Amino acid sequence: MNVIQEINNVNDKFATQGSKLRIEKRGEKLNIRGSLPSKENKSNFKIQRISLGIKADISGLEEAKKKLQLINLQLELNQFDWINWINNPNKKEINNEFKFPNKLNQFEEFFFKEIKNEYLSSTRKTTWRNSYKPYIKRILNIYNENENKDLEKIFQKTLESYKEGSRSRKQCATSLSVLAKFLDIKLPEDWKLNSRGYGLNKAGFRDLPTDELIEELWETIPNKSWRFVFGLMATYGLRNHEVFFCDLSSLTNLGDKIIRVLPTTKTGEHQVWPFHPEWVEKFDLLNLGENPELLPNINKDLKITTLQNIGKKITDQFKRYSLQIKPYDLRHAWAVRTIFYDLPDTVAARMMGHSVSLHTQTYHHWITKRDQQQAVNNALLKVKRAKNI
């Protein structure tokens, strides 16, 4: 097997992933060469070489690939330090303190493994960037700051670095649970209890828009295309990007007004009913059944863009029109509205494209009020019946 050709193949693969480094053969040894931080000033990059002391054969190339992956991860997380690469270059194993960073790199490879569908691949990238990368970076920073490298304690410190009751803390717990399973690390028994915090905060209870305000804001939007976006989100509780990935063919006079969120979205295919049903006509949504092109003309090709970028366009428009609310406020308001329609939580959760447990955590305040009110009503009814006997 031609070692030079194999090196070129490896370098081409890394280049397509955005790496500015490459493996090179010098004599009978392999090195890594490319843009690296200056030894004098880490903020300055220049072309430099790292001597690996690895034999230039196929076996050595596999080891060099792992080294290159680790260096790329360290650069990405601002953790690269020359002191770890200029001492004992002939050691076959990286220093113990870098085994964990190397495992994080392997976890990222595992996360993207065998995702060949272009839509799933795009969604996977967005999920990694938003739901994993920030917490991976945080745990690595905490790992490097602590002399005690007990990973169970590092995981716990990372979780506790986020505010109790915050969405970030809940997402951190979810992401690190997946990482822990990959690393075969047993998390504390109270991990799930300590991770709580996905639900709306207390301010959110007060700040959700009323139905009257939603109708008033819809009137203020000057662009008809973006009125349709606002109307769909308010009536069907859609996520930002879902507006552009729906089957709207039922929105006609004779249709059942049930829209289908397509499987290319964040949580896959699901059907949604309108609440309030009269808003379908109020917001002129019946026009979309035969003319879905009335929605804004934006790039929806997930080979080029991402669901996050598509969703951001809606957020930007809300700011542009100086609306008093955020896009997700419409989704939360829809969820609360279904509670007081007495729609079962399991059904509402399915329509929103998430789990029942997440639904009840997020809307616990209103669900509790509904259940308490129902209990009060039942108690009052019993008293009334007793008096009539």
For each residue, the residues with C-beta under 8 A, 3 or more apart:
1: 5 6 58
2: 5 6
3: 6 7 25 56 57 58 61
4: 7 8 25
5: 1 2 8 9
6: 1 2 3 9 10 58 61
7: 3 4 10 11 23 24 25 30 61
8: 4 5 11 12
9: 5 6 12 13
10: 6 7 13 14 23 61 65
11: 7 8 14 15 22 23
12: 8 9 15 16
13: 9 10 16 17
14: 10 11 17 19 21 22 68 72
15: 11 12 18 19 22
16: 12 13
17: 13 14
18: 15
19: 14 15 22 34 68 72
20: 34 35
21: 14 32 33 34 35 36 68 71 72
22: 11 14 15 19 32 33 34
23: 7 10 11 30 31 32 33 61 64 65 68
24: 7 30 31 32 33 49
25: 3 4 7 29 30 31 56
26: 29 30 31
27: 56
28: 55 56
29: 25 26 51 52 53 54 55 56
30: 7 23 24 25 26 52 54 55 56 60 61 64
31: 23 24 25 26 49 50 51 52
32: 21 22 23 24 49 50 52 64 67 68 71
33: 21 22 23 24 47 48 49 50
34: 19 20 21 22 47 48
35: 20 21 45 46 47 48
36: 21 45 46 47 48 50 75 80
37: 41 42 43 44 45 75 80 82
38: 41 42 44 45 46 48
39: 82
40: 44
41: 37 38 44
42: 37 38 80
43: 37
44: 37 38 40 41
45: 35 36 37 38
46: 35 36 38
47: 33 34 35 36
48: 33 34 35 36 38
49: 24 31 32 33
50: 31 32 33 36 67 71 85
51: 29 31 89
52: 29 30 31 32 63 64 67 89
53: 29 89 90 91
54: 29 30 60 63 64 67
55: 28 29 30 59 60
56: 3 25 27 28 29 30 60 61
57: 3 60 61
58: 1 3 6 61 62
59: 55 62 63
60: 30 54 55 56 57 63 64
61: 3 6 7 10 23 30 56 57 58 64 65
62: 58 59 65 66
63: 52 54 59 60 66 67 92
64: 23 30 32 52 54 60 61 67 68
65: 10 23 61 62 68 69
66: 62 63 69 70 102
67: 32 50 52 54 63 64 70 71 94
68: 14 19 21 23 32 64 65 71 72
69: 65 66 72 73 102 105 109
70: 66 67 73 74 94 98 101 102 105
71: 21 32 50 67 68 74 75 80 85
72: 14 19 21 68 69 75 76 105
73: 69 70 76 77 79 101 102 104 105 108
74: 70 71 77 79 80 81 101
75: 36 37 71 72 78 79 80
76: 72 73
77: 73 74 101 136 137 140 141
78: 75
79: 73 74 75 101 140 144
80: 36 37 42 71 74 75
81: 74 84 85
82: 37 39 85 86
83: 86 87
84: 81 87 94 95 98
85: 50 71 81 82 89
86: 82 83 89
87: 83 84
88: 91
89: 51 52 53 85 86
90: 53
91: 53 88 94 95
92: 63
93:
94: 67 70 84 91 98 99 102
95: 84 91 98
96: 99
97: 100 144 149
98: 70 84 94 95 101 102
99: 94 96 102 103
100: 97 103 104 140 143 149 151
101: 70 73 74 77 79 98 104 105 140 143
102: 66 69 70 73 94 98 99 105 106
103: 99 100 106 107 183
104: 73 100 101 107 108 136 139 140 179
105: 69 70 72 73 101 102 108 109
106: 102 103 109 110
107: 103 104 110 111 136 179 182 183
108: 73 104 105 111 112 128 136
109: 69 105 106 112 113
110: 106 107 113 182
111: 107 108 124 128 132
112: 108 109 115 121 124 128
113: 109 110
114:
115: 112 120 121 124
116: 120 121
117: 120 121
118: 121 122 302 303
119: 122 123 264 302
120: 115 116 117 123 124
121: 112 115 116 117 118 124 125
122: 118 119 125 126 302 303 305 306 307
123: 119 120 126 127 264 266 302 306 307
124: 111 112 115 120 121 127 128
125: 121 122 128 129 306
126: 122 123 129 130 306 307 308
127: 123 124 130 131 132
128: 108 111 112 124 125 131 132 133
129: 125 126 132 133 308
130: 126 127 133 134 308
131: 127 128 135 171 174 175
132: 111 127 128 129 135 136 175 178
133: 128 129 130 136 137
134: 130 137 138
135: 131 132 138 139 158 171 172 175 176
136: 77 104 107 108 132 133 139 140 175 179
137: 77 133 134 140 141
138: 134 135 141 142 158 161 172
139: 104 135 136 142 143 154 155 158 176 179
140: 77 79 100 101 104 136 137 143 144
141: 77 137 138 144 145
142: 138 139 145 146 154 157 158 161
143: 100 101 139 140 146 149 151 154
144: 79 97 140 141
145: 141 142
146: 142 143 149 153 154 157
147:
148: 153
149: 97 100 143 146 154
150: 153 154
151: 100 143 154 155 183 185
152: 155 156 185 186 187 188
153: 146 148 150 156 157
154: 139 142 143 146 149 150 151 157 158
155: 139 151 152 158 159 176 180 185 187
156: 152 153 159 160 188 194
157: 142 146 153 154 160 161
158: 135 138 139 142 154 155 161 172 176
159: 155 156 162 169 172 173 176 191 194 195
160: 156 157 194
161: 138 142 157 158
162: 159 166 168 169 172 197
163: 166 168 169 197
164: 169 197
165: 169 196 197 199 201
166: 162 163 169 170 197 201
167: 170 171 197 198
168: 162 163 171 172
169: 159 162 163 164 165 166 172 173 195 196 197
170: 166 167 173 174 195 196 197 198
171: 131 135 167 168 174 175 198
172: 135 138 158 159 162 168 169 175 176 195
173: 159 169 170 176 177 191 192 194 195
174: 131 170 171 177 178 195
175: 131 132 135 136 171 172 178 179
176: 135 139 155 158 159 172 173 179 180 187
177: 173 174 180 181 187 191
178: 132 174 175 181 182
179: 104 107 136 139 175 176 182 183
180: 155 176 177 183 184 185 186 187
181: 177 178 184 185
182: 107 110 178 179
183: 103 107 151 179 180
184: 180 181
185: 151 152 155 180 181
186: 152 180
187: 152 155 176 177 180 191
188: 152 156 191 194
189:
190: 193 194
191: 159 173 177 187 188 194 195
192: 173 195 196
193: 190 196
194: 156 159 160 173 188 190 191
195: 159 169 170 172 173 174 191 192
196: 165 169 170 192 193 199 361
197: 162 163 164 165 166 167 169 170
198: 167 170 171 358 361 362
199: 165 196 361 362 363 364 365
200: 204 205 332 362 363 365
201: 165 166 204 205
202: 205 206
203: 206 207
204: 200 201 207 208 332
205: 200 201 202 208 365
206: 202 203
207: 203 204 329
208: 204 205 329 332 333 336
209: 213 214 217 324 325 329 330 333
210: 213 214
211: 214 215 276 333 337
212: 215 216
213: 209 210 216 217 324 325
214: 209 210 211 217 218 234 330 333
215: 211 212 218 219 282
216: 212 213 219 220
217: 209 213 214 220 221 230 323 324 325
218: 214 215 221 227 230 231 234 283
219: 215 216
220: 216 217 321 323
221: 217 218 226 227 230 321 323
222: 321
223: 226 227 296
224: 227 228 294
225: 228 229 294 295 296 297
226: 221 223 229 230 296 317 321
227: 218 221 223 224 230 231 283 284
228: 224 225 231 232 283 284 285 287 288 294 295
229: 225 226 232 233 243 295 296 314 317
230: 217 218 221 226 227 233 234 283 330
231: 218 227 228 234 235 279 282 283 284 285
232: 228 229 235 236 238 243 246 259 283 285 288
233: 229 230 236 237 238 240 243 314 327 330 331
234: 214 218 230 231 279 283 330 333 334
235: 231 232 274 275 276 279 280 283 285 334
236: 232 233 259 272 273 274 334
237: 233 272 275 330 331 333 334 335 338 351 352
238: 232 233 242 243 246 261 272 331
239: 242 265 266 311 328 331 353
240: 233 243 310 311 312 313 314 315 327 328
241: 244 245 265 266 307 308 310 311 314
242: 238 239 245 246 261 265 266 353
243: 229 232 233 238 240 246 295 314
244: 241 295 298 300 310
245: 241 242 261 262 264 265 300
246: 232 238 242 243 259 260 261 262
247: 250 259 260 262
248: 251 259 288 289 292
249: 252 255 289
250: 247 255 256 257 258 259 260 289
251: 248 255 257 259 280 285 286 287 288 289
252: 249 255 286 289 290
253: 286
254:
255: 249 250 251 252 289
256: 250
257: 250 251 273 274 277 280
258: 250 271 272 273
259: 232 236 246 247 248 250 251 271 272
260: 246 247 250 269 270 271 272
261: 238 242 245 246 265 269 270 271 272 353
262: 245 246 247 265 269
263: 268 269
264: 119 123 245 302
265: 239 241 242 245 261 262 268 269 307 353
266: 123 239 241 242 307 353
267: 270 353 354
268: 263 265 353
269: 260 261 262 263 265
270: 260 261 267 350 351 352 353
271: 258 259 260 261 351
272: 236 237 238 258 259 260 261 351 352
273: 236 257 258 277 351
274: 235 236 257 277 279 280
275: 235 237 334 337 338 341 343
276: 211 235 279 282 337
277: 257 273 274 280
278: 281 282
279: 231 234 235 274 276 282 283 285
280: 235 251 257 274 277 283 285 286
281: 278 284 285 286
282: 215 231 276 278 279
283: 218 227 228 230 231 232 234 235 279 280
284: 227 228 231 281 287
285: 228 231 232 235 251 279 280 281 288
286: 251 252 253 280 281 289
287: 228 251 284 290 291 294
288: 228 232 248 251 285 291 292 294 295
289: 248 249 250 251 252 255 286 292
290: 252 287
291: 287 288 294
292: 248 288 289 295
293: 297
294: 224 225 228 287 288 291
295: 225 228 229 243 244 288 292
296: 223 225 226 229 313
297: 225 293
298: 244 310 313
299: 304 305 310
300: 244 245 305 310
301: 304 305
302: 118 119 122 123 264 305 306 307
303: 118 122
304: 299 301
305: 122 299 300 301 302 309 310
306: 122 123 125 126 302 309 310
307: 122 123 126 241 265 266 302 310 311
308: 126 129 130 241 311 312
309: 305 306 312 313
310: 240 241 244 298 299 300 305 306 307 313 314
311: 239 240 241 307 308 314 315 327
312: 240 308 309 315 316
313: 240 296 298 309 310 316 317
314: 229 233 240 241 243 310 311 317 318 327
315: 240 311 312 318 319 326 327
316: 312 313 319 320
317: 226 229 313 314 320 321
318: 314 315 321 323 325 326 327
319: 315 316 322 323
320: 316 317
321: 220 221 222 226 317 318
322: 319
323: 217 220 221 318 319
324: 209 213 217
325: 209 213 217 318 329 330
326: 315 318 329
327: 233 240 311 314 315 318 330 331
328: 239 240 331 332
329: 207 208 209 325 326 332 333
330: 209 214 230 233 234 237 325 327 333 334
331: 233 237 238 239 327 328 334 335 352
332: 200 204 208 328 329 335 336 362 363
333: 208 209 211 214 234 237 329 330 336 337
334: 234 235 236 237 275 330 331 337 338
335: 237 331 332 338 339 348 352 359 362 363
336: 208 332 333 339 340 363 366
337: 211 275 276 333 334 340 341
338: 237 275 334 335 341 343 348 351
339: 335 336 342 343 345 348 363 366 367 370
340: 336 337 366 370
341: 275 337 338
342: 339 370
343: 275 338 339 347 348
344: 347 348
345: 339 348 349 356 359 360 367
346: 349 350 356
347: 343 344 350 351
348: 335 338 339 343 344 345 351 352 359
349: 345 346 352 354 355 356 358 359 360
350: 270 346 347 353
351: 237 270 271 272 273 338 347 348
352: 237 270 272 331 335 348 349 359
353: 239 242 261 265 266 267 268 270 350
354: 267 349 358 359
355: 349 358 359
356: 345 346 349 359 360
357: 360 361
358: 198 349 354 355 361 362
359: 335 345 348 349 352 354 355 356 362 363
360: 345 349 356 357 363 364 367
361: 196 198 199 357 358 364
362: 198 199 200 332 335 358 359
363: 199 200 332 335 336 339 359 360 366 367
364: 199 360 361 367 368
365: 199 200 205 368 369
366: 336 339 340 363 369 370
367: 339 345 360 363 364 370 371
368: 364 365 371 372
369: 365 366 372 373
370: 339 340 342 366 367 373 374
371: 367 368 374 375
372: 368 369 375 376
373: 369 370 376 377
374: 370 371 377 378
375: 371 372 378 379
376: 372 373 379 380
377: 373 374 380 381
378: 374 375 381 382
379: 375 376 382 383
380: 376 377 383 384
381: 377 378 384 385
382: 378 379 385 386
383: 379 380 386 387
384: 380 381 387 388
385: 381 382 388 389
386: 382 383 389
387: 383 384
388: 384 385
389: 385 386
